[in-house]
Amino acid sequence: MYRLLRPLLFRLPPHAAHSLGGAALSILDALHFNTPLNLSARPIETMGLTFAHPVGLAGGFDKNARWPHALASLGFAFLELGTVTATAQAENPRPNLFRLPADRALINRLGFPNDGANAIAERYQHATRSRPVGVPVGFSIGKSRSVPIDALDKVIDDYRASLRAIAPVADFVVVNISSPNTNHLRALQDRDQARRLLAALREELGTQALPLLVKVAPDMSVETLDELLTIIAELNLAGIVATNTTVSREPLRTPKGEVEAMGAGGLSGPPLKASALRFVKHARAFLGPKATIIGVGGIETSDDVNRYLDAGANLIQIYTSFIYEGPGLPRRLAQEWARGLQAREQP
């Protein structure tokens, strides 16, 4: 069905298509539609949480926690909502989202549009008070646009405020210091700044056993990645999400002139896959078996899922392929993963 609808949806501007999809999810949520995904495969245990299968939704799709029940009903094993910031903020000027159909990719420069951490936490708490989502739900936190990046103390206070608001309703939290769409945000991945920020967030949690993961950029050097992984290990954080979108534009099938006309922003989809897989493999070798690694980037098939798992990921996330393949994708990937696992385990 979605393959028939996609050409019509892709005639709409990306933000209009996303709004239409959100309206459909709102209807699904209002109907309390829920089709449990029953898999005979053993669940995945990591971060002290249980996941029915490895396929989750990446941050950025449901920025304001409006559709968690509906998204869970599509078959996702977990959700990452947000990115949320301490201060509510609008999206960057449009156009800010672009499709590259020849590459099955997207470019976005949305810039963390959201209603603010306190409002989103309150909305989510109200929605789930009597109706649990049924799968682990994490929240991504980022820097408010109004906070200058060169005022590190204020940046830290800003992140702490988001964490303080969202921690009571989250199963895990992803610290986003790697989006290319907030000016100079990636500077927070540098050793000294990362150490101060992540230590402060660890302190903010106190004795609360809430898993903290760090979302990393695929464009950093191996040396910078190793410095960041060292800090994650020293602070006993849960692990990483590898990776965010890339500022690279190679290799692409879309004509160079069309890509240049789209302008700045993070590229997601299959062109990101090779880099993300390298980061997953490197992080697993560095952090060892106990860390949680969530792989994300260009995952479209069950073979892609298995490549990430074989590289060392505990879990994976999809976003761009969800746009291109539609609402049936998470369930299909989960079922194919389960069948493959059963086949490998048979004597």
C-alpha positions in Angstrom: 0.0 0.0 0.0 2.7 2.5 1.0 4.6 1.8 -2.3 1.4 3.1 -4.1 1.1 6.1 -1.9 4.8 7.1 -1.8 4.8 8.7 -5.3 1.9 11.0 -4.2 3.5 11.8 -0.8 6.8 12.6 -2.5 5.1 15.2 -4.7 4.5 17.1 -1.5 7.2 19.2 0.1 9.0 17.1 2.8 7.6 19.1 5.7 4.0 18.7 4.4 4.4 14.9 3.9 5.8 14.7 7.5 2.8 16.6 8.8 0.4 14.3 6.9 2.2 11.3 8.4 1.9 12.8 11.8 -1.8 13.3 11.3 -2.2 9.6 10.4 -0.2 8.6 13.5 -2.5 10.9 15.7 -5.5 9.1 14.3 -3.9 5.7 15.0 -3.1 6.9 18.5 -6.7 8.1 19.1 -8.1 4.8 18.0 -5.8 3.0 20.6 -4.8 0.7 17.8 -2.3 -1.9 18.9 -1.2 -5.0 17.2 1.4 -6.8 19.4 4.5 -8.0 17.7 5.0 -11.6 18.9 8.4 -12.9 18.1 9.7 -16.3 19.2 13.3 -15.1 19.3 14.9 -14.3 22.6 14.8 -10.7 23.7 17.9 -8.4 23.9 19.0 -7.3 27.4 21.2 -4.2 27.6 21.3 -1.1 29.8 19.2 -3.0 32.3 16.3 -2.9 29.8 14.6 -5.6 27.7 14.1 -5.2 24.0 11.9 -7.6 22.0 14.2 -7.2 19.0 16.9 -4.8 17.8 14.9 -2.4 15.6 14.2 1.0 17.1 13.2 4.5 15.9 16.0 7.1 15.7 15.7 10.5 17.3 14.3 13.3 15.1 11.1 11.8 13.9 8.9 12.5 16.9 10.5 15.6 18.3 7.6 16.5 20.7 6.6 13.1 22.0 3.2 13.3 20.2 2.9 9.7 18.8 4.8 7.2 21.0 1.9 4.8 21.3 1.2 4.8 17.6 4.9 4.4 16.7 5.2 1.5 19.2 2.2 -0.2 17.5 4.1 -0.2 14.2 6.5 -2.8 15.6 9.5 -0.7 16.9 11.2 -2.4 19.9 12.1 1.0 21.3 11.8 4.7 20.6 14.1 7.7 20.8 12.1 10.9 21.1 13.3 14.4 20.6 15.8 16.0 20.4 14.5 18.2 23.1 16.1 21.4 24.5 15.6 23.3 27.7 14.1 26.2 25.8 11.3 25.8 23.3 12.4 26.8 19.8 11.2 26.9 16.2 12.7 25.1 13.3 15.3 26.8 11.1 14.0 28.7 8.1 12.4 26.6 5.4 13.3 24.9 3.2 15.1 22.8 5.7 14.4 19.2 4.6 15.3 17.7 1.2 14.9 14.3 -0.4 17.6 12.7 -2.6 15.6 9.8 -4.1 18.5 8.6 -6.3 20.4 7.9 -3.0 17.4 7.1 -0.9 18.7 9.7 1.4 17.7 12.9 3.2 19.4 16.2 4.0 18.0 18.2 6.9 18.9 21.4 8.8 15.9 21.6 11.1 17.9 22.6 14.1 16.1 20.9 17.1 12.6 22.4 16.8 10.6 21.4 19.9 8.2 22.6 22.6 10.9 22.5 25.4 11.9 19.8 27.7 9.4 20.6 30.5 6.4 20.8 28.2 7.4 17.6 26.5 8.0 15.7 29.7 4.6 16.8 31.0 2.9 15.7 27.7 4.5 12.3 27.8 3.8 11.8 31.4 0.1 12.6 30.9 -0.1 10.4 27.8 1.4 7.4 29.5 0.0 7.7 33.1 -2.7 5.1 32.4 -1.5 3.8 29.1 2.1 2.6 29.0 3.8 2.7 25.6 5.0 -0.9 26.1 8.5 -0.5 24.8 11.6 1.3 26.2 11.4 5.0 25.4 14.5 7.3 25.5 14.8 11.0 25.0 17.6 12.9 23.1 18.7 16.2 24.7 20.5 19.0 22.9 21.6 22.6 23.3 19.1 25.4 23.1 19.9 27.7 20.2 19.8 30.8 22.5 22.8 29.6 24.6 26.1 30.7 23.1 28.4 27.7 22.5 31.5 29.6 23.8 29.9 30.0 27.3 30.5 26.4 28.5 29.0 26.9 32.0 25.8 28.1 30.4 25.8 25.2 27.9 26.2 22.8 30.8 23.4 24.4 32.8 21.2 24.2 29.7 21.8 20.5 29.2 21.3 19.9 32.9 18.0 21.6 32.8 16.8 19.3 29.9 18.1 16.2 31.7 16.4 17.3 35.0 13.1 17.7 33.2 13.2 14.5 31.1 14.9 12.0 33.4 11.7 11.2 35.4 9.9 9.9 32.3 12.8 8.4 30.3 14.1 4.8 30.2 17.4 6.1 28.8 18.8 9.5 27.6 20.9 10.3 24.5 23.2 13.3 24.8 23.2 14.9 21.4 26.5 16.8 20.9 26.9 15.9 17.2 24.1 17.5 15.2 25.5 19.6 12.3 22.4 21.9 12.4 23.1 23.8 15.6 26.0 26.2 15.1 29.3 24.8 16.4 27.5 22.1 18.5 30.1 19.5 17.5 32.8 21.4 19.3 31.3 19.8 22.4 32.8 16.5 21.2 36.3 17.8 21.9 38.0 16.2 24.9 37.9 19.0 27.5 34.4 20.3 26.7 33.0 16.8 26.5 34.5 15.8 29.8 33.1 18.8 31.7 29.6 18.4 30.1 29.3 14.6 30.5 30.6 14.7 34.0 28.1 17.4 34.9 25.2 15.3 33.5 26.5 12.2 35.3 26.5 14.3 38.5 23.0 15.6 37.8 21.6 12.1 37.8 23.2 11.4 41.2 22.2 7.9 42.3 19.5 7.6 39.7 20.3 4.5 37.5 19.3 6.1 34.2 21.4 5.0 31.2 23.2 7.9 29.4 24.4 7.4 25.9 26.3 9.9 23.7 25.4 10.4 20.0 28.6 10.9 17.9 29.2 12.5 14.6 30.6 10.3 11.7 32.9 13.1 10.6 35.2 13.2 13.6 38.8 11.8 13.4 39.6 8.5 15.0 41.7 10.4 17.6 38.8 12.5 18.7 36.5 9.5 18.8 39.0 7.7 21.0 39.2 10.6 23.4 35.4 10.7 23.6 35.2 7.0 24.1 37.8 7.2 26.9 35.6 9.8 28.7 32.5 7.6 28.3 34.3 4.7 29.8 35.8 6.7 32.6 32.5 8.2 33.6 30.8 4.8 33.3 28.2 6.0 30.8 26.0 3.4 29.1 27.5 3.8 25.6 27.1 5.5 22.3 24.7 6.0 19.4 26.7 5.7 16.2 26.1 7.8 14.3 24.4 11.2 13.7 24.1 12.6 10.2 27.1 13.6 8.1 28.2 16.8 6.5 30.0 14.9 3.8 28.4 14.7 0.4 30.4 11.8 -1.0 29.6 9.4 -2.6 26.2 10.5 -4.0 24.3 9.6 -7.2 22.3 12.8 -7.0 23.8 15.4 -9.4 26.3 17.6 -7.7 24.5 20.8 -8.7 21.3 19.7 -7.1 23.0 18.8 -3.9 24.8 22.1 -3.7 21.5 23.9 -4.3 20.1 22.2 -1.2 22.8 23.8 0.9 24.0 22.9 4.4 22.6 20.2 6.6 23.0 16.6 7.8 22.9 13.8 5.3 21.2 10.5 6.3 20.5 7.2 4.6 22.6 4.7 2.7 25.5 7.1 2.0 26.2 7.1 5.7 26.2 3.4 6.2 29.9 2.6 5.6 31.1 5.3 8.1 28.6 4.4 10.7 29.6 0.7 10.5 33.2 1.6 11.0 32.4 3.6 14.1 30.3 0.8 15.5 33.1 -1.7 15.0 35.7 0.7 16.4 33.6 1.6 19.4 32.9 -2.0 20.3 36.6 -2.9 20.2 37.4 0.1 22.3 34.6 -0.1 24.9 34.5 -3.9 25.3 31.5 -6.1 25.6 29.5 -4.4 28.4 28.9 -1.1 26.7 25.7 -0.5 24.8 26.1 0.5 21.2 23.2 1.6 19.0 24.0 1.6 15.3 22.2 4.0 12.9 22.8 5.0 9.3 21.4 3.6 6.1 19.7 0.5 7.5 17.1 -0.7 5.0 17.1 -4.5 5.0 17.5 -7.4 7.5 21.0 -7.9 6.0 21.8 -4.3 7.1 20.5 -5.1 10.5 22.8 -8.1 10.7 25.8 -6.2 9.5 25.4 -3.7 12.3 24.9 -6.5 14.9 27.9 -8.4 13.5 30.0 -5.2 13.8 29.2 -4.9 17.5 25.9 -3.1 17.8 23.4 -4.3 20.5 20.5 -2.4 18.8 19.9 -0.4 15.6 17.7 2.6 14.7 16.0 3.6 11.5 14.7 7.0 10.3 15.4 7.7 6.6 14.4 4.2 5.4 11.2 4.6 7.5 10.4 7.6 5.2 11.2 5.7 2.0 9.8 2.3 2.9 6.8 3.3 5.1 5.2 2.1 8.3 5.5 -1.6 7.6 9.3 -1.5 7.7 10.0 -1.9 11.4 7.7 -5.0 11.7 9.2 -6.5 8.6 12.8 -6.0 9.7 12.0 -7.5 13.2 10.3 -10.6 11.8 13.1 -11.2 9.3 15.7 -10.8 12.1 13.8 -13.3 14.2 13.6 -15.8 11.4 17.2 -15.5 10.6 18.2 -15.9 14.3 16.1 -19.0 14.6 17.7 -20.5 11.5 21.2 -19.8 12.8 20.4 -21.4 16.2 18.9 -24.6 14.8 21.3 -27.6 15.1 
